[in-house]
Amino acid sequence: MAQMFSRLNMLGIGWRSVRFSRKVTNAAVSAQTQRRYSTDVAEQNRHLFGLLFDIDGVLVRGRTPIPAAKQCFRNLVDGDGKYKVPVVFVTNAGNALRQTKAEQLSHLLEVEVSPEQVVLSHSPLRVFTQFHEMCVLVSGQGLVVEVAHNVGFKNVVTIDMLREAYPLLDVVDHHRRPKDTIPPTKDLPQIDAVILFGEPIRWETNLQLIADVLLTNGRPGNPVTSLHYPHIPVLACNMDLLWMAEAKNPRFGHGMFLVCLESIYKKITGCELKYEALIGKPSVVTYNYAEMLIREQAEKLGWTRPVQRLYAIGDNPMADIYGANLYNRYLKAMNRSRAPQVQAQGGAASQMTADLHCDDAKCSGQVMVGGSFEHHLPEGCSSILVCTGVYNRDSQDLPTDPQETLTEHRIFHGHRDFRFDPSLTQPSFIVNDVRDGVELVFQLEGWPLE
């Protein structure tokens, strides 16, 4: 896989907000379904598109499916259970295998979902092959070792392995302190990088031991004698500050854990914690990875022409909408840089760098996923915000002036390394739920949904 693109520039994007009622939509879709085409004529005339679905707050709340989601997916497959358009599920959830998440979605939505349709927050780590042979410390919960091996890491050390090897490091909980005699330490290989998969269970233990690793240049059993800076590489998945489960209010996400780690490191050293890559929404590398899977799904459907547009449906303005709009900017810049006249001058790569350079650290993860510079990218990516999760229309009214933004005067909940551009939190469309969103897309594209 090519490693080609640099950090992104904030290019301009407009937005539209659409108040969308099921009654109006159903009438419009019903009108569309009056037209019937033969398969050949339909594929020839249709614009080809793909759908990117967030999961929590869009399809489910905790373990409970949102009612509109089941009906939506019944309409998205034909009588044989085959999807009508390429569908990929893009979630910032992690700490699980793609196979497990696909099985859960299949059960909840009552349609077949394959692992190849699922992008978890850590999935793009598969393309970070330069780290796969290193000894890495992994933080998270659940099957972190299996997840790490599944995405390509060969030599994995967990937080529990670290605290067992160095029992004097984890002493916040008095009940876990060594009693009477001090157990001997065990030798572990030097840690070359830190991989943060998701929020851990014992934050104090993880924060302490990760800080130890960073301060000792990967040898936490050694005393800190000098500042090792820059520190060893840190790769973080899932930057969500908050996420929505069954509770009435959002819960702390892995982004909150990252805020704590960044603050602790800076307080101790006076230096900023640096990331080799930030992965998961809103990072562009995640959308590039999802676009690769969309292309694979289109090939399985027998499509012979490239996907022209993507529609990303989510509930979180600071992750789903911000990420989709950022990716839309990336696609516009990439397609501009690939214009024939630019390539004829031999300056496509340099033009791309000029267009995409910015201060948004690690937006791309420095990786061009799933194809060469020449492969056909979609024209753009539209963002669709639903009101069944983090965003609630009742408490967050739309501005009367469409040029105003919903978040101009709100605190930015995105990651520290992403420069805040309020326009990126503004969706192309706002709908009640995922069913409305899918019906809207099919209406816009002129496809019969039923």
N, C-alpha and C positions, 0 to 999 in steps of 0.2 A: 504494500500500500504506500502510495506516495505521501511524503511529508512536505507540504508545499505552502500552506498559507500562514500568514502572520496575523498579528492582532488587528482587531476590526476598527474601522473608523465609523463614527456615528453619522450616517448619511440621512438625509431627510425622508420622513414618511408621514403621510397623512393618515387620517383615520375617519371611519364612519361609525356611528352607533345607530343600531336599528332596533326599535321596539317591535318585537316579533311575537304575535299571538298565534296559537295553534290553529284557531279558527280561520284566520286569514291564510296561513300557510297551507293548511289542508285544502282550502279552496283553490289556491294557486297550483298546488301539486296535482290536485284532481284534474285541473284544466290541462296540465302538462301530460297526464297519463291518457288523455283522449287520443293522443297521437301514438301510433305503433309503427315501428320500423322493423324491417328484416334485420337479422344480426349483422350482415355485411354492410348494409347501408348505414345502420346505426353507428358501427365502429368507425366508419369512414367520416361521418359528419360530426361525431361527438368530440368535444374537448376532453382530454384524458386527465384525470386528477386522482389524488390519493388523500386519505384521511389519517390524521395523527390524533389519537385519543389519549388524554390524561385519564387516570383511573380514579384515585381518591377524590371525592367531591364531584366527579362527573358521572362515573358509572356505579360507584359504591360509596357508602358512608360506613367506614369501619368494615364489618363483615356483612352489611346489609346492602343488597343491590338497590339502586334508585329505580323506581318503577318504570320511568320512561326509557331506561336503558334496554330492558328486555325487548320492548316493542320496537325500539330503534333497530336492534340487531336482527330481529326477525325480518325486518324489511330490507336489511343490508345483504341478506343471503337469498339465493334462489331456492327452488324446491329440493335441490340436491345438496344444500348446505354450502354451496360455493359462493364466495364473496363476489359482489357485483363490481366492486372497485378495490384497489389495494388498501388494506387496513393495517396499521401498526399502532401498538399501544406503547406510549412513551410516558414513563412514570419516574419520579424521583425516589420511589421506594427502592429499597435494596435489601441486603442481608438475606437473600433467598436466591434460588436458582431459577433460571428462565422457565425450565420445565414445570416447576412447582407453580409459578405465577400463571403460566398458560393453563394448567389444569384447573386452578381456582377460577380463572375467568371463564373457562368453558362451562364449569358448573354454574356459576352465577348468571351468565348471560344466556345459557342454553344454546350456544352455538360452538362450533369447533374453533379453538384458538390454538395455534401451533407456537412452539418456543421461538420460531423464526419471525414471529410477529411481535415479539415482546422486547422492548428496550428498557432495562432497569437502569438505575443511576450509574451503576458500575460497568454496564455492558461495553461502552467504548474503550475501557481499559484493555480490551483485546488487541487494539492496534498500537498500544504503547509498548511495543516489543523490546525497546531498549532497556526496559526495567525488568523483564520477565526472568532473567537469569540472576538478578541481584537478590540478596537477602533482605526481605522487606518485613517491617513490623506492620501488622494489620489491626485496625480498631473498628469495632462495630458490635453486633450481637447476632446470635443465631449461628448459621453455618458459615462463619467467616473463612475458615480454612478451605472448605469445599468451594466456596465462591471464588476465593483467590486462585485456587488451582484451576477452576473452570475457565477463568478469563486469561490464564496463561502463566501465572507466577509459579515458579518452581521451588523456591526456598522461602518458606513462610514462618514467621514467629508471631505468636499471638500475645496479647497483653497478659493473659493468664500464664503462658509459658515464661514470660519475662518476670512476673512477680514471684513465680515459683523458683526461678533461677537466682533471683536477688531478693530474698524475703524481707530485707530491711527497707526496701523502697516504698512499700505500701503500708502506711501506718496511721492513716486518718481514722479508720475504723479500729477502735481499741480492741475489739474482739478478734481482729485479724492480725494483731501484732504478735510476734514470736513470744512464746511463754518460756520462762526459765532459761534454757540454753538457746543460743543463737544457732539456727541451722546453717550448714555450710552452703556457700554459693556454688552454682554450677556454671560451667563454661557454655556460653552461647557464641555463635559467630558474630562478627561485627555487623551491625545493621547498616545497610546502604541507603535505604529509603523508607518512608512512612506512607502507608496507604490508609486513608480514612474512608471506610465504606459507609458508615452511617452512625447515628447516635448510639452510644454504648449504654449499658445499664448502670454501671457505677462510674459516673462522670468524674468524681474526684480521683479515682484510681487511674483512669485513662489519661486525664489531664496531667497528673503527676509523672507518670511513667513516660508519656510522649515527650514532656518537657525534659526529663532526664536524658532521653535518647538524643534530642536535638542539642542539648547543652554539652554533651560529652562526645559529640561527633560519632554517634552510633555505638558507644561503649558505656552503657549505663552503670556498670559496676565500678567505673573509674571515677575519681574525684574531678570536679570541674576546676581546672587550673587556669584556663584562658577562654576567651570567647571564640568559638569556631563559627565564623560568619563569612560568607553565606553558609547556612547550615545544610545538612544533607537534604535531598529532594523530598518534598511533601506533595502528594497527590490526593485531592479531596473530591469525593463524590457526594452529590446532593447538598445544595446550598440553601434549601428551604428554611427560612426562619421559623415559619409556622405551617401547620398542615391541619386538615379537618377530619376528625373522626366522628364518633357518635356524640361527643360532648357538645354543649351549646356553643362553646367558644373554641377557637383554634388552639392546638397544642404546640409545644416547643418542638422544632425540628432539628435536623443536623446542623443547619445554619446557625442555630443558637449555640451549639457546642463549639462550632468554629469561632464564633465571637469570643467565647470564653478562652479558647486556646490562644487566639491572636492577642488578646488582652494580657494574658499571663506572660506570654513570651516577651512582649514589648515591655511590660512592667519590670521583668527581671533583667533584660539585656539592653533596653533602650532602642532596640532595632525592630523593624517590621518582620513578622513572619512572612516568608515568601512561599508561593506555591509553584511547583513545576507545572501543574495543570489543575484546573477546576472543571469538574465533569458533572454532567446532569444539567437539567434545565436551570437557568437560561443559556448555558454554554452552547456555542455554535457547533462544537464537535459532536454533541449529542444529536443535534438535528441533522448533521451530515451523516451520522451513523444511521439514523432513522430513515433518511432519504435513500441510503443504500438498500435497506430492507424493503422500502416501497418499490424500488426498481426490481428487486428479486420477486416480490409478490406480483408485480405487473407481468413479469415473464411467465410465472406459473399460470396466470390467467390467460395466457396466449396473446397478450398485447404485443403488437409489432412496432408501435410508435411510442416514443418516450412520454412519460408523465409531464404534463405542462404546468400544473398547479398543485399546491398542497394546501390543505385546510387543517389547522391545529385547533382542537377543541379542548379548553381547559377552564378551571375555576379560580385560578390564582393569578391576579394581575401582575404580581411581582415575579412570578416564575414562568407560568405557561404563556401569558400574553407577552411579557417582556421578551422571553426567549424566541417566540414565533416571530415577533416584529424585528428582533435583532437578526434572526436568520433571513428574514425577508430582505433586509438591507444588504446582508452578505450576498444573497442570490443576485440582487440587482447589480451590485458592484462587480461580482464575478462575471455575470453575463455581459456587462459593459466592457470589461477587460478582455473578453474573448471575441469582441467584434472583429470581423475580417480585416478591417483597415488597420487595427492595432496589431494583429498578428502578422500582417504583411510587413509591418515595420520591424518585426522581431522584438516588439516591446511588450508583449502580453504580460509576462511575469512581472516586469518592473512597473507596469501600469497598475496591475493588481495590488502590488505592494503599496503604491502611492495612494490608491483608493481606499485601502483597508487599514492603513496604519492608524493607531489610536492609543489611548492610555488605558483601555479596558483590558486589564491584564488577564491573559490566559483565556480569553473568550473562546478561542478556537482550540485550545489545547495543543496548538502547533502541529496538528495532524490533518491531512486531507484524507478523509475516510472514504473507502469503497470505490475508488476509481482514479483515473489519471486526470490531468488537467484538461484533457480533451473530452471527457465524457459529458453527455448532455445533462445539464442541470435544469430543474424546473424554472419557470419564469419568475415565480414568487411564492410566498407563503402567507395566507390570510389567517388572522387570529379570530377565534370565536369564543366569547366569554359566556359561561353558563352561570345561573344564579342558584345552584344547588350545593355549593361548597363554601370556600373561603369568601368569595364575593357574594354579597347580599344586596340586591337592588333596594330593598326597603330601608336599609341603613346607609347605603351609599348611592344617593340619587345621581342621575346623570346631570351634567351641567346644561343649562338652557342654551348656552352658546357653544356650538360644536368645536370652536377654536380653543375653548378652555379645556383643561385636563382635570381628570378626577383626583389626581394626586399632587397637584402643584403645591399644596400647603400641608401635605401629609409627610410623615417620616418615611424615608426610604427603607424598605425591608429587604432590599436586595443585598448581595454580598458586597463587602468593602471594596473589592477590586473591580467592581463594575460601576463605572461613572454613571450617576443617575441622570437619565433623560426622561422626563415625565411623559413625553409622547410615546415612548416605548411601552408604557403600561396601558395604553389606550387600545382597545380591541377594534378590529375591523367591524365586528358585529357583536351585539349583546342579545342573547336569547334566554328563554326561561330555563330550558333543560336541553340535554343532549339530543333528544328526539327532534326538538325544534331546530337545533343546529344542523343536523343531518338533512332534514327536509329542506331547510334553507339552501344548503349547498347544492342539492340535486336540482332545486328550482333554478338557482343561478346558472348552473351548468346545462340546463335544458334536458336533463335526464329524467325519464319516468322512474319513480322509486318503487312502485308496486307492480 
